[in-house]
Amino acid sequence: MTIPNADRAIIAEDKLTDYLLNMLHKRGGPKARLLLRFGYRSDNPQALESDLRVQHLSLEVARTHENAYGVVYEIEGPIKTPSARTVRFCSVWQVDTGTDVPRFITMYPR
């Protein structure tokens, strides 16, 4: 199964620029160092957004669970990065209660 309504998924730009691609972020810093090493850039978050949409949202869901806010979907699979290296990541998405559109939460290397 793939994430329902993946074609309408929301990926907030600030989630990318202020968190995943920000080396100064308390929790996102280590992820940023990794992503920047593989060619992603904080001044071009569209590259990471595009790779998540094209390379991850088309993959099968590895795990789901419910939390107080909705249904969480985890996708595990490779992403070919701008540096031409392929790295396995887990991306986390949530469909909030009362909506039918997935929202990007985070990603981390596997």
C-alpha positions in Angstrom: 0.0 0.0 0.0 1.2 3.5 -0.7 0.2 6.6 1.3 -3.3 7.7 0.4 -3.6 10.9 -1.6 0.2 11.1 -1.9 -0.2 13.3 -5.0 -1.6 16.0 -2.7 1.0 15.6 0.1 2.1 18.7 1.9 5.8 19.4 2.5 6.2 22.6 4.4 9.3 24.6 3.1 10.2 25.6 6.6 10.3 21.9 7.7 13.1 21.6 5.1 14.9 24.9 5.5 14.6 25.5 9.3 14.9 21.9 10.4 16.3 19.3 8.0 18.8 21.5 6.2 19.7 23.7 9.2 23.0 22.6 10.8 22.2 24.9 13.8 18.9 23.2 14.6 19.2 21.3 17.9 17.6 18.1 16.6 17.9 18.6 12.9 21.6 19.5 12.8 22.9 15.9 12.4 20.4 15.3 9.7 21.4 18.5 8.0 25.1 17.6 8.0 24.3 14.3 6.3 21.9 15.8 3.7 24.4 18.6 2.9 27.2 16.1 2.5 25.1 14.3 -0.1 24.5 17.5 -2.1 21.3 19.0 -0.8 21.5 22.7 0.0 19.6 25.0 2.3 19.3 27.6 -0.4 17.6 25.0 -2.7 15.1 23.0 -0.5 13.1 22.3 -3.7 15.7 19.5 -4.6 15.0 17.6 -1.4 11.2 18.2 -1.7 11.3 16.9 -5.3 13.3 13.8 -4.3 10.9 13.0 -1.5 7.9 13.4 -3.8 9.3 11.5 -6.7 11.5 8.9 -5.0 9.7 8.2 -1.7 6.0 8.9 -2.0 5.7 6.3 -4.8 7.1 3.5 -2.5 5.1 1.1 -0.4 4.5 2.0 3.2 6.7 0.1 5.7 4.8 0.8 8.9 1.7 2.6 10.1 0.4 3.5 13.5 -2.1 5.9 15.0 -1.3 8.7 17.5 -3.4 11.4 19.1 -3.3 13.5 15.9 -4.0 11.0 13.1 -2.4 8.1 11.2 1.4 8.0 10.8 3.0 6.4 7.7 6.6 5.4 7.4 8.3 4.8 4.1 11.7 3.2 3.9 13.7 3.2 0.7 16.6 4.6 -1.3 16.9 8.2 -2.5 19.4 9.0 -5.2 20.9 12.3 -3.9 22.3 15.3 -5.9 25.8 13.8 -5.3 24.6 10.8 -7.3 25.0 8.6 -4.2 22.0 6.4 -3.2 21.2 6.5 0.5 18.4 4.6 2.3 16.1 6.9 4.3 12.9 6.6 6.3 10.4 9.3 5.7 7.5 9.9 8.1 4.1 11.3 7.0 0.9 11.9 8.9 -2.7 12.2 7.8 -4.2 14.4 10.5 -7.6 13.4 11.9 -10.4 15.1 9.9 -8.2 15.4 6.8 -7.3 13.1 3.9 -4.0 14.8 2.9 -0.6 13.5 4.1 1.8 15.9 5.7 5.6 15.4 5.8 6.9 15.1 9.4 10.6 14.1 9.2 13.2 11.8 7.6 16.2 10.0 8.9 18.9 7.7 7.4 18.4 3.9 7.7 
